Amino acid sequence: MGVDIVTFGCRLNSFESEVMRREAETAGLSGIDGGAVIFNTCAVTAEAVRQARQAIRRTRRERPGARIVVTGCAAQTEPGAFSAMSEVDLVIGNDDKLKASSYRALPDFGLNDTEKCRVNDIMSVRETASHMVDAIEGRARAFVQVQNGCDHRCTFCIIPFGRGLSRSVPMGAVVDQVKRLVDNGYAEIVLTGVDMTGYGADLPGAPKLGRLVKTILRQVPGVRRLRLSSIDSIEADADLIEAIGSERRLMPHLHLSLQAGDDMILKRMKRRHLRADSIRFCNEIRALRPDIVFGADLIAGFPTETEAMFENSLAIVEECGLTHLHVFPFSPRPGTPAARMPQLPRALVRERAARLRAAGDTAHARHLSTLAGTEQAILVERDGLGRTEDFTLATLDFGTPGEIVNAQITGHDGARLIATPLAAAAA
């Protein structure tokens, strides 16, 4: 029945799932009776962990004969909870999930809770191996891992304990992977990592993300679109800022890890920037690249957050000119300092998250209106949907997945642009 991968969370997980599929098939899992299902989990919120556990139980009901493997960040940070699930056959760590040897014993695995949990000390991992993939299943754009892990210790974040210390993929290996995917027909490449602006500190010569971006664009002339996943604006280096302003193949969309807009909350989060830094960065980049669009992660209801502090986060949506928001109601993660801080009532956390989302919806609708009547190059993601260069979602009834089409924007429906072929619009 083959190997099925169920992926939760970030783009890095999506890339790693393709490596896992290949390694599991190499280990022989595609030929076992009942097939195998591997869950690549996320630990960023308690809700993400709950969804993974729910999906595992549902899969066991639907496929009683399948072998179920659980890995990813949630398995790394909560191995005991997953190994205690009767539905699970094997739990493996975040580093070992990328190795065929981790899957070879599965066909004969028993259900002893001690044996079935094989999770290592992720902090002992010092290198990120370069893994080549030919495609990203079900995706019109391809993801390329450039970095893993994080050396920072934000008080709300469990991810360093799921991913380990920061480690970078050598520049040559990244370029080779990009070339391979472009040669296989991908028009858009997305660079991914846990702390991408921390790229290179562990490599000889300590090259930064900006140098990597410039090298890719120079050595892979066939890449039509290069996009960055989330970055930490306070760590953006001079080469990266220059590339954003001058390289038209580097897409005009940056997703920023802001988390809050109040200085006291930022300090209690142990972030490395203040609200003025975020505003200054957005203004600087917009002056260099007027068509830039900013997205951001924002957390609502962080412990000790007063109404005035929350209003500062609400205001930064306008002050930074944010368009695409990812809003997270604060979720206390066991083992993090923020989980031990005075918590806000859950109803208040949800209410503030809703207000932040409403502000984001208003900003997004305004952005959609500014694009009405413009011509846009759209990457078709799947039938009926695509993304502009600034990552705005559009509906369209032409083009094939993976193709970049030129379109006229005739309006929007409040959530998506409405695109028509240029020839049809002209007629």
N, C-alpha and C positions, 0 to 999 in steps of 0.2 A: 504493500500500500504506500510505500514511500515515506519520506520524512516531511512532516508539516512543522513550520515554525510560526509561533504566535508571538508577535512583537508588541511590546508596550513601550511608551516613552519616546525618547529623543531620536534624532536622525543618526546619531552614532550607533544606537542599538539597531537601527535599520541596516546600516552597513555591516555590523557584526553578524546579524542574522544570516546574511548571505554567506559569510565565512563559515558560520556554524552549519549551514545546510550542506556545504561542500564537505566539511570535515566529518560530519555525521554519516553522510553517504559513503565517504571513503572508509569509515569504520564498519560499514556493513549494515547500518540501521535500515536502509531502504528495503532490505530483503527479509526482515523479520516478520513473523506472523502478527497480524493485527496492526502493523505499522508503528510509527513512533511520532509523538508530538512533543516538541521542545518549546517551553515557555521562556522567552527572554524578557524578564520582568524589569520594572522601574520602581524606584524607592523614593522618588522626589516628594510624594505626599502619601499620607495614610490611605487616601482614596485610591491611588494607583496600586497599592499593595492589596487593598480589598478587591479591586477589580480583577487582579491576577488570580487571587484565591477563588473567586467566583467562577472565573473562566476555567480553571483547572477542574473544579467540581462538575461543571457542566460538560466538559469534554469527557470525563470519566463516565458519566451517565450515558452519553451519546456513543462512546467508543470503549466499551468495557474491556476489549482485548488489546487495546493500544498500550504501548509503553510510554509513560509520561516522565519527562525530564524537566526540571525547573532550574533555571540559572538566571543571570543578570544581577542588577543591583540589589533588588529585594532579597534574592536568594543569598547574596553575599552578606547583607546586613542582618537578615533574620533567618539563618539556615535552619535553626531548630524548629521554627514555626512551620516551615514548608516540609521538612523531613518528617514531622509528626503527622502530616496529612496522609491518610490511608490511600488516597488517590494517586500519590506521587511514588514513582519507582526510584528516582535518583535526583539528588540535588548536587550541583557542581558550581564551583566558584566562577567569578567573572573573568579571570584570566584563563582558567582551564577550559572554558566553554569554546575556545577557539582552537582546540587541539583534538585531533582525531582520537588520540589515545584515551581521552576522557570518556569516549562513547563506546569503546570496544567491548567493555564488560557488560553492557546493558542487556543484551539478549538473555543472559543467564542470571540476571540480577535477582536476588531475593528481596524480601521486604523488611529486613532487619534495620531498625531505625539508625543504629550506629553505623552500619556499613553503607547505607544509602546516602549518607551526607558526606560529600567530599569537597569541602570548602577550605581553601588555603588561607594563609595570612596575606591579604592583598597588599599590605604595606611593605612586604618583602619583595614585591615585583619592582624591578628597576628599569626594565626596557619594554617598549611596545613594539612587537614584531610587525613587520610590514606584510600585510596579507593582500594578495591580488584577487580581485573579483572581476568577472566579465560583464556582469549586469546586476541591477537591483530589481528583484522580481516585483512586478506590478507598479513600477515607478517610471515616469517619463523623464525624470532627472536622476542623475547618479550622485551618490554620496561618497566622499573620500575621507577616510580618517587621517588626520594629521597629528593628533595629540590625544592623550588619555590622562585621566587622573587630575588631581588638583592639590596644590601645596597650601592653599588658603584654608582658613577655618571659620567661615561665616557661622554665626551662632545658631542659625536655623537649619543648616544644611547637613544632611546625612551622606551626601554623595561621595565625599572623599573617602568615607569608610566602605563604600561600595566599589569605588574605582581605584583607590590607592593614590600614591604620589604622582605628581606631574611627570610625564615622560612623552617624548616627541618621536614621531616617525621621521627618519632621515629624509632630507629634502629630495635626494635623487629617487628614493622609493616613491615619494608622493608624486613626483613628476612622471615616473613610469606608469603609475596607476592611472593618472589623469589621461596620459596618452592612450593607454589601453582602452579606457572607456570611450574616449572620443573616437578612436578607430572603430569601435563597435557601434557607433552611431548616436551617441548621446550629445545633444546640443548644449546641455546645461550641466555643469558640475558644481556641487555644493561641498565646500570644505567643512568638516565637522570635527568637534572635539569637546571635551568637558570644560576646559579653560583655554580656549583657542589663543587668546592674546598672551598666554603663558608659553606659547610655542617657542622651542629652540633653546631654552635656558640650559637644558641638559645635554645639548649637542656640542660637538667641537666648534669653537668660534662663537657659540651662542647666537646663531642667526635668529631674527625675529620674524613675526608673521608677515610683516610688510615685504621683507626680502623673499619669502616663500611665494607670496602672491605675484610679485614681479617676475620671479623666475618661471613660474608656471605659464604666465601670459607670454613671456618671451620664448620659452622652449616648446610650447604647445600652441602654435599659431592656429591650429584647427579648433580650439575650444572657443565656441561662440559666446557662451555665457559662463562666467565664474561668479559664484555667489558664496557669501560667508554665512554660516549659522551664527548663533549668539556670540557676541563679543563683550568684553569688559572695557568700556570706553576709556577708563582711566589708564589702561595699559596699552592703548593704541600707540604704536611707534610712528616715527616720522615718515618712514617709507610707506607704511600702510595708509597714512593720511594723504600722502602724495599720490599714491595709486588710486585712492577713491576719487580724488579730484581730476586725475588725468587719464585713467584707463577706462575707456568706454565699455570694454567687455566685462569689467567688474561691475556687477549689477548695482543700481542705485537704491539699495534697500539694506539697512543695517538693523539687526535686532539686538537691543542693548539690555544687558543685565543690570537694570537700575535698582529694582526691588523696593525702593521707597523714595519719597521726595522730601523727607524731613531729616534734618541733620542729627537730632538726638536719636531717632530710630535707626538711622544709618550707622551711628556709632555703636548702638546696642546690637545691631546685626553684625558688627565688626567688618563692615564694608570698608573699602579703601578710597571712597570718594565722598564728597558732599554734594548737596543739591546744586550749588553754583558750578561745580565741575561738570555736571551733566548738562546744564543749560549752556555753558560755555562751549562744550564739545559739539552739541547739536548746532549751535550758531556758526561755529567755525567750519564744520563740514558742509552745512547748507550754503555758506558763502562760496566754498570751493565747488560744490556740486548742487546747483539749485534744484535739480529734479530728484534729489535724495528723499527717501521716505524712511521714517524711523518707526520701528516696533520696539516693544519693551516688555520685560517681565516686571510685574508689580505685585507685592504681597499686601493684602488687606488684613487689618486686625492683628498686627504683630503685638506681642505682649508689651504692656505699658503704654500702648498708643492711645493718646488722648484725641478728642475731636479736633483740636487745633493741629495736632501732628498729622492726623489723617487728611485734613484740609490741604496741608502742604503737598501730600502725595497726589491728591486730587488735582491741585493746581498745576503740578508739573506736566500733566498731560498737555495742557495748553502752552506752558512755558517752553517745553521742549518740542512742541509740535508733533506729538506722537500720533500715529495713525493706526497701527496694528498692535493691540494690547493683548498680552497673556496675563490674566488676573488670577491670582491664587489666594483663596482664603487661607489665612495662616493655619498650618497643620503641624502640631507639635510632634516632632520625631524623637522617640526615646533615645537617650544617649547624647542629645545635643543640648548645649547650654540654654537655648531659648525655651526648651521644654520645661526647664526648672524656673523660668521667670513667671511673674504674676500674669495669669492668662485672662483674656477678655471673655465675656460670655459668648457662646457660640452663635447665638442669634445676632449679636452685634457684629461679629466677624462676617457673617453671611450678608448682613445689611450693608456693611461697608464695601464688601466685594461687589455687591449688586450696583452700588453707586459708582464705583470705579468702572465697571463694565458699561454702565449707561454713558459715562463720560467718554469712554472709548468708542462706543457706538455712534455718538454724536460726531466725534472727530472723524471717524471712518466715513460716515455718510457725507460729511463736508468734503472729504478727499474724493469720494466717488463723483461728486458734483463737479469738481474742478477738472475731471478727466472727460466729462461729456463733450463730445464734438472733436476730440483729439484722435490722432492715429496712433496705434499702439502695436508693438510686436508682441505676440502672445505665444507662449509655449503651451501647446495643447497637452493637458495632463491625462485626460480620459475623455470619452465621448461626452460633449456638452460642456466641458469645463476646461479653463486654462488660466495661466497667470501672466500678467504683464511683467515688464522688466523690474518694476518696483514692487512686485509680489502681490499686486491686487488681483483678486479672483474675478474672473469674467465668464459669462455664459456665452456659448457660441455653438453653431450647428454646422461647422465646417472644420476641415483639418483632421489629421490623424494623430493619435497620441505620440508624443516625442517630437512632433513637427513644430517649427516656429512659423506662425502665419502673421501677415500684416492685416490689421483690422481697423475699422472705423468704430469708435465708441458712440453709440446713439443715445445712451442714457444709463440708468441703473435702477435696480429694484429695491434699494435701501441696503442690500447686503453684497450685491455683485454688480459688476459692470455688464452691460449688454453690448455685445460685439457683432458686427456684420462684416462680410468681406468688403474690402475696399472697392472692388469693381462694382459690387451690388450697390454700395452706398453712392458711388459716383453716378450710376445709372438712375 
